Amino acid sequence: TYLVFSPLRTRGAGARRRLRRPPPPMNLLSEKVDQMMEWSSRRSVVRMNGDKFRRFVKAPPRNYSVIVMFTALQPQRQCSVCRQANEEYQVLANSWRYSSAFSNKLFFTIVDYDEGADVFQQLNMNSAPTFMHFPAKGKPRRADTFDLQRIGFASEQLAKWIADRTDVQIRVFRPPNYSGTIALALLVSLVGGLLYLRRNNLEFIYNKTGWAMAALCVVFAMTSGQMWNHIRGPPYAHKNPQNGQVSYIHGSSQAQFVAESHIILLLNAAITMGMVLLNEAATSKGDVGKRRIICLVGLGLVVFFFSFLLSIFRSKYHGYPYSFLIK
């Protein structure tokens, strides 16, 4: 916006300078909307550097909302979570771009750290990925920053958050993925082939140990939080951009990392193995010395790994008073 001065008019001995009001910025707004629509017609997610971000997202006038993903996708950044979140973000943006409800009221953009480091500095942002909503009017509020650590970055969760902030309903359409169907077909073929080859001797089907191991695998997967990971889509781990330290255990009781569920699975398996060895030492009728060694090994597994498991529980539930061996 600029001021335009009209020529001076003289009345008597004095002079009066009049200011001409600048025209309404409707042309500028129309140009911005048209430009955003043109970019969106080419790509569902508009890539922005610092200048584009300040002009089309921060600077008025603006009558449209903008979802911005701040990320670091360059290979040298080694941000695997950024790539995973970007895939979900692309699915969501494509679902909006090719839906019948698509309009110029909402746009999806992305700012990469290597293309807009000044934007990260301007917003005092020191972690990636981060999702923010810039409303059509006013400044972003606290709720306009997506809680990635607690909710995860699944497209469905992002769509729900956008609906809460903008009243724009986005139905997520995922591209067909036949990997699960192919894997299931291969598994069924493998099992069927094995049963056919062993059709004259199917005693292994009644093997209690085999069924027990299969049941334990399912129990370990469910109790370690694999289903929560499938629903929420959390990152595998978190890397602190300031010191490069990687965290595999989430500090809150309301969330977890994928790596954390793997650690819990292994700890539960080790404790179970210890219990199995204790039972074997108590029920077997072999050499007493060998049974004593098995008993000590089993007891050591249970004590050490249960202490480790309890310490993780204590670190997530702050204020939990109990610990055992490991604090």
C-alpha positions as a printed NumPy array, in Angstrom:
array([[  0.   ,   0.   ,   0.   ],
       [  1.358,   3.413,  -0.846],
       [  0.228,   7.051,  -0.687],
       [ -0.375,   9.2  ,  -3.776],
       [ -0.158,  12.951,  -3.389],
       [ -2.321,  15.247,  -5.522],
       [ -0.95 ,  18.545,  -6.897],
       [ -0.956,  21.518,  -4.527],
       [ -3.851,  23.92 ,  -4.754],
       [ -3.372,  27.51 ,  -3.571],
       [ -6.123,  29.499,  -1.943],
       [ -5.105,  33.005,  -1.099],
       [ -1.745,  33.134,   0.646],
       [ -1.881,  29.584,   2.03 ],
       [ -1.458,  26.233,   0.432],
       [ -3.297,  23.029,   1.289],
       [ -2.056,  19.604,   0.45 ],
       [ -4.698,  16.928,  -0.036],
       [ -4.17 ,  13.212,   0.312],
       [ -5.774,  10.881,  -2.156],
       [ -6.883,   7.635,  -0.517],
       [ -5.379,   4.511,  -2.035],
       [ -7.85 ,   2.326,  -3.911],
       [ -9.201,  -0.748,  -2.148],
       [ -6.813,  -3.701,  -2.411],
       [ -9.349,  -5.843,  -4.268],
       [ -7.108,  -6.151,  -7.303],
       [ -4.231,  -7.356,  -5.124],
       [ -6.471,  -9.882,  -3.36 ],
       [ -7.811, -11.163,  -6.669],
       [ -4.287, -11.538,  -8.014],
       [ -3.21 , -13.5  ,  -4.951],
       [ -6.202, -15.838,  -5.133],
       [ -5.737, -16.381,  -8.867],
       [ -2.056, -17.137,  -8.372],
       [ -2.758, -19.636,  -5.581],
       [ -5.405, -21.329,  -7.725],
       [ -2.979, -21.559, -10.641],
       [ -0.306, -23.148,  -8.479],
       [ -2.831, -25.55 ,  -6.949],
       [ -3.982, -26.625, -10.398],
       [ -0.424, -27.769, -11.096],
       [  0.345, -29.31 ,  -7.72 ],
       [ -1.917, -30.052,  -4.799],
       [  0.771, -28.817,  -2.4  ],
       [  2.308, -25.451,  -3.252],
       [  6.023, -25.163,  -2.477],
       [  7.001, -21.841,  -0.952],
       [ 10.177, -20.006,  -0.108],
       [ 10.477, -17.087,   2.269],
       [  9.259, -14.427,  -0.17 ],
       [  6.209, -16.408,  -1.3  ],
       [  5.338, -17.28 ,   2.29 ],
       [  5.405, -13.654,   3.413],
       [  3.425, -12.459,   0.404],
       [  0.746, -15.129,   0.072],
       [  0.426, -16.409,   3.639],
       [  1.416, -13.68 ,   6.063],
       [  0.679, -10.416,   4.278],
       [ -2.87 ,  -9.053,   3.922],
       [ -5.243,  -8.949,   2.174],
       [ -6.234, -12.597,   2.326],
       [ -9.669, -14.227,   2.388],
       [ -8.459, -17.839,   2.263],
       [ -7.009, -20.217,   4.823],
       [ -3.61 , -21.818,   4.335],
       [ -2.278, -25.079,   5.769],
       [  1.507, -25.013,   5.891],
       [  3.767, -27.991,   6.492],
       [  7.175, -26.928,   7.762],
       [  9.597, -29.722,   7.015],
       [ 13.117, -30.759,   6.027],
       [ 13.005, -33.2  ,   3.118],
       [ 16.545, -32.888,   1.811],
       [ 18.52 , -36.167,   2.1  ],
       [ 21.285, -34.542,   4.112],
       [ 18.787, -33.716,   6.869],
       [ 18.084, -37.44 ,   7.404],
       [ 14.541, -36.78 ,   8.591],
       [ 12.656, -40.006,   7.948],
       [  9.648, -38.699,   9.871],
       [  9.468, -35.737,   7.502],
       [  9.199, -38.049,   4.511],
       [  6.51 , -40.157,   6.163],
       [  4.513, -37.089,   7.183],
       [  4.894, -35.635,   3.688],
       [  3.335, -38.751,   2.153],
       [  0.277, -38.397,   4.388],
       [  0.141, -34.666,   3.67 ],
       [  0.177, -35.309,  -0.074],
       [ -2.682, -37.805,   0.27 ],
       [ -4.743, -35.219,   2.163],
       [ -3.971, -32.405,  -0.294],
       [ -4.837, -34.586,  -3.293],
       [ -8.102, -35.607,  -1.622],
       [ -9.028, -31.924,  -1.316],
       [ -7.76 , -30.879,  -4.734],
       [ -9.726, -33.541,  -6.646],
       [-12.896, -33.44 ,  -4.551],
       [-16.11 , -31.811,  -5.711],
       [-15.945, -29.411,  -2.737],
       [-12.612, -27.897,  -3.81 ],
       [-12.614, -24.101,  -3.693],
       [-10.328, -21.122,  -3.221],
       [-11.036, -20.977,   0.504],
       [ -8.288, -23.429,   1.477],
       [ -4.815, -24.11 ,   0.135],
       [ -2.086, -26.569,   1.091],
       [  1.506, -25.368,   1.067],
       [  4.914, -26.583,   2.193],
       [  8.007, -24.745,   3.392],
       [ 11.249, -26.721,   3.368],
       [ 13.965, -25.621,   5.753],
       [ 16.564, -25.494,   2.977],
       [ 14.321, -23.231,   0.892],
       [ 12.938, -21.028,   3.66 ],
       [ 15.233, -21.029,   6.679],
       [ 14.293, -17.387,   7.28 ],
       [ 10.658, -18.455,   7.755],
       [ 11.665, -20.943,  10.448],
       [ 13.66 , -18.202,  12.156],
       [ 10.818, -15.709,  11.867],
       [  8.372, -18.126,  13.526],
       [ 10.912, -19.284,  16.146],
       [ 10.468, -22.812,  14.882],
       [ 13.143, -25.338,  15.758],
       [ 11.576, -28.695,  14.876],
       [ 10.178, -30.41 ,  11.818],
       [  7.741, -31.561,  10.65 ],
       [  5.207, -29.041,  11.948],
       [  1.725, -28.308,  10.607],
       [  0.174, -24.856,  11.04 ],
       [ -3.088, -23.275,   9.99 ],
       [ -3.076, -19.614,   8.977],
       [ -6.689, -18.402,   9.131],
       [ -8.22 , -16.023,   6.615],
       [ -8.572, -13.374,   9.311],
       [ -6.413, -12.747,  12.302],
       [ -3.255, -14.402,  13.535],
       [ -2.804, -18.128,  14.212],
       [ -3.733, -19.231,  17.693],
       [ -2.334, -22.045,  19.766],
       [ -4.879, -24.525,  18.404],
       [ -3.788, -23.643,  14.855],
       [ -0.611, -25.678,  15.427],
       [ -1.262, -29.384,  14.942],
       [ -0.323, -31.559,  17.937],
       [  1.832, -33.974,  15.998],
       [  3.412, -35.68 ,  19.006],
       [  0.093, -36.626,  20.584],
       [ -2.106, -37.318,  17.551],
       [  0.324, -38.444,  14.854],
       [  0.329, -37.35 ,  11.217],
       [ -2.207, -39.667,   9.578],
       [ -4.234, -37.98 ,   6.835],
       [ -7.488, -38.685,   8.643],
       [ -6.258, -36.962,  11.806],
       [ -5.067, -33.95 ,   9.826],
       [ -8.431, -33.751,   8.05 ],
       [-10.246, -33.769,  11.393],
       [ -8.019, -30.981,  12.707],
       [ -8.599, -28.908,   9.552],
       [-12.359, -29.369,   9.909],
       [-12.161, -28.042,  13.476],
       [-10.156, -24.984,  12.414],
       [-11.792, -24.104,   9.07 ],
       [-15.148, -25.948,   8.89 ],
       [-13.9  , -27.497,   5.637],
       [-14.718, -31.183,   5.507],
       [-12.207, -33.295,   3.57 ],
       [-12.882, -36.921,   2.794],
       [ -9.58 , -38.738,   2.506],
       [ -9.133, -40.9  ,  -0.581],
       [ -6.083, -43.099,  -0.477],
       [ -4.575, -44.567,  -3.645],
       [ -5.127, -48.306,  -3.919],
       [ -2.476, -50.33 ,  -2.132],
       [ -2.36 , -53.968,  -3.118],
       [  0.688, -54.893,  -1.046],
       [ -1.464, -56.214,   1.798],
       [ -3.599, -58.288,  -0.558],
       [ -0.525, -59.679,  -2.298],
       [  1.136, -60.501,   1.028],
       [ -2.025, -62.27 ,   2.233],
       [ -2.278, -64.231,  -1.001],
       [  1.368, -65.31 ,  -0.723],
       [  0.852, -66.347,   2.896],
       [ -2.239, -68.395,   2.045],
       [ -0.396, -69.993,  -0.891],
       [  2.573, -70.83 ,   1.335],
       [  0.416, -72.37 ,   4.043],
       [ -1.653, -74.244,   1.466],
       [  1.465, -75.563,  -0.246],
       [  2.941, -76.673,   3.072],
       [ -0.256, -78.479,   4.026],
       [ -0.363, -80.162,   0.613],
       [  3.225, -81.394,   0.914],
       [  2.578, -82.677,   4.407],
       [ -0.896, -84.012,   3.647],
       [  0.07 , -87.498,   4.799],
       [  1.482, -86.277,   8.103],
       [ -0.407, -83.4  ,   9.696],
       [  0.59 , -84.035,  13.295],
       [  2.431, -80.703,  13.422],
       [ -0.951, -78.966,  13.355],
       [ -1.56 , -80.314,  16.854],
       [  1.804, -79.054,  18.139],
       [  1.01 , -77.072,  21.28 ],
       [  4.358, -75.303,  21.308],
       [  3.85 , -73.913,  17.826],
       [  0.389, -72.595,  18.629],
       [  1.672, -71.136,  21.895],
       [  4.447, -69.259,  20.083],
       [  1.974, -67.907,  17.535],
       [ -0.373, -66.769,  20.308],
       [  2.493, -65.066,  22.15 ],
       [  3.486, -63.168,  19.004],
       [ -0.049, -61.794,  18.688],
       [ -0.132, -60.881,  22.397],
       [  3.238, -59.114,  22.194],
       [  2.126, -57.125,  19.156],
       [ -1.119, -56.005,  20.797],
       [  0.298, -55.183,  24.247],
       [  3.217, -53.205,  22.81 ],
       [  0.929, -50.701,  21.096],
       [  1.13 , -51.791,  17.459],
       [ -2.571, -51.165,  16.93 ],
       [ -2.211, -47.639,  18.351],
       [  0.614, -47.033,  15.883],
       [ -1.558, -48.241,  13.017],
       [ -4.404, -45.896,  13.995],
       [ -2.457, -42.78 ,  14.984],
       [  0.565, -43.058,  12.694],
       [  3.196, -41.674,  15.11 ],
       [  6.796, -40.996,  14.027],
       [  9.39 , -43.734,  14.496],
       [ 11.535, -41.548,  16.76 ],
       [ 12.272, -37.892,  17.443],
       [ 15.541, -36.135,  16.618],
       [ 16.269, -32.889,  18.441],
       [ 17.352, -30.409,  15.739],
       [ 19.447, -28.431,  18.221],
       [ 21.757, -31.14 ,  19.544],
       [ 20.951, -34.032,  17.199],
       [ 19.918, -36.317,  20.076],
       [ 17.438, -39.032,  19.091],
       [ 14.625, -39.98 ,  21.492],
       [ 13.059, -43.407,  21.184],
       [ 10.779, -43.08 ,  24.234],
       [  8.096, -40.399,  24.224],
       [  8.088, -38.283,  27.367],
       [  4.287, -38.19 ,  27.663],
       [  1.859, -40.874,  28.746],
       [ -0.535, -39.74 ,  26.006],
       [  1.694, -40.682,  23.065],
       [  4.434, -43.03 ,  21.921],
       [  6.933, -43.562,  19.133],
       [  7.024, -46.604,  16.865],
       [ 10.49 , -47.445,  18.196],
       [  9.059, -47.364,  21.709],
       [  6.511, -50.073,  20.888],
       [  9.314, -52.217,  19.467],
       [ 11.31 , -51.793,  22.68 ],
       [  8.29 , -52.731,  24.797],
       [  7.699, -55.792,  22.607],
       [ 11.261, -57.012,  23.138],
       [ 11.087, -56.386,  26.893],
       [  7.842, -58.343,  27.206],
       [  9.353, -61.175,  25.15 ],
       [ 12.44 , -61.269,  27.402],
       [ 10.305, -61.366,  30.559],
       [  8.176, -64.14 ,  29.079],
       [ 11.292, -66.102,  28.176],
       [ 12.46 , -65.765,  31.768],
       [  9.143, -67.082,  33.052],
       [  9.341, -70.018,  30.643],
       [ 12.832, -70.874,  31.89 ],
       [ 11.695, -70.69 ,  35.512],
       [  8.82 , -73.033,  34.741],
       [ 11.178, -75.384,  32.894],
       [ 13.591, -75.449,  35.832],
       [ 10.763, -76.228,  38.261],
       [  9.006, -78.955,  36.245],
       [ 11.819, -80.757,  34.418],
       [ 13.468, -83.852,  35.887],
       [ 16.975, -83.403,  34.5  ],
       [ 20.271, -82.745,  36.199],
       [ 19.951, -80.613,  39.321],
       [ 22.921, -78.413,  38.427],
       [ 21.544, -77.712,  34.969],
       [ 18.141, -76.915,  36.414],
       [ 19.745, -74.49 ,  38.863],
       [ 21.511, -72.66 ,  36.025],
       [ 18.27 , -72.447,  34.027],
       [ 16.509, -71.102,  37.105],
       [ 19.137, -68.396,  37.666],
       [ 19.089, -67.362,  34.004],
       [ 15.294, -67.152,  34.011],
       [ 15.257, -65.209,  37.26 ],
       [ 17.861, -62.791,  35.897],
       [ 15.822, -62.183,  32.735],
       [ 12.651, -61.479,  34.688],
       [ 14.285, -59.194,  37.257],
       [ 16.436, -57.129,  34.876],
       [ 13.964, -56.635,  32.036],
       [ 11.009, -56.051,  34.37 ],
       [ 13.087, -53.341,  36.068],
       [ 13.808, -51.814,  32.653],
       [ 10.102, -51.944,  31.747],
       [  9.152, -50.326,  35.058],
       [ 11.691, -47.536,  34.534],
       [ 10.134, -46.707,  31.134],
       [  6.686, -46.648,  32.721],
       [  8.022, -44.353,  35.449],
       [  9.595, -41.951,  32.922],
       [  6.285, -41.575,  31.061],
       [  3.979, -41.318,  34.085],
       [  5.702, -38.524,  35.96 ],
       [  5.282, -38.86 ,  39.691],
       [  4.968, -42.637,  39.689],
       [  6.727, -43.528,  42.963],
       [  7.876, -47.14 ,  42.41 ],
       [ 11.06 , -48.409,  40.82 ],
       [ 13.182, -51.577,  40.959],
       [ 16.931, -51.727,  40.306],
       [ 16.811, -49.226,  37.422],
       [ 15.589, -45.687,  37.977]])
